[in-house]
Amino acid sequence: MTEEDSQVLIQLLKALADESRIRILGILADHEASVDDLSAYLGIKPPTVSHHLGRLRDLGLVTMRAEGNVHFYKFEPESLRRLNRLLQPERLAALATAEGDAWEQKVLNDFLIEERLKEIPASRKKRLVILKWLADQFEWGVRYPESQVNEIIKRHHPDFATIRREFIGNRLMERENAVYWRIRSEMQSESSE
């Protein structure tokens, strides 16, 4: 989802979060109406109705046509089709991924000074971000003796034993006979899709 789509979606959802605007759209979905008609239907003052209509019109949810001095408003169904396209699961997932990537980058910025880890995060979610970053220091398909794993981890943090255990516990690496290697866990492969 592009930044522009994201902003459009936010503005549409904000506009639809108002009960009066929803009621106006409900009336206009059935038939055209003027500001005075809507005011009478809803029991809202005409300036307030005009304000809501202006907002809905700016977002393309309603259209207006003039007949003499009276303006008639009509619901624009294409706007909801556009909203439906923006709300498709894959588009929402793309938005979440972008925000998740930004959050992960913030965690890395908070806990790393260059490539040195200030501390191991207490929060499990933040710790997993750091552990994934540390695991990325190891190449796929390479088997590392424990001494080499310790050396690589020590470049980033002195407590190599804890980090090794965390790698195994979080299924980022596998170990057999003091030899370690990267593995793909179900959680990792789902997050990379």
Secondary structure, DSSP 8 states (H G I E B T S, - for coil): --HHHHHHHHHHHHHHT-HHHHHHHHHHHHS-EEHHHHHHHHT--HHHHHHHHHHHHHTTSEEEEEETTEEEEEE-HHHHHHHHHHT-HHHHHHHHHHHHHHHHHHHHHHHEETTEES---SSHHHHHHHHHHHHTTS-TT--EEHHHHHHHHHTT-S-HHHHHHHHHHTTSEEEETTEEEE---HHHHHHH-
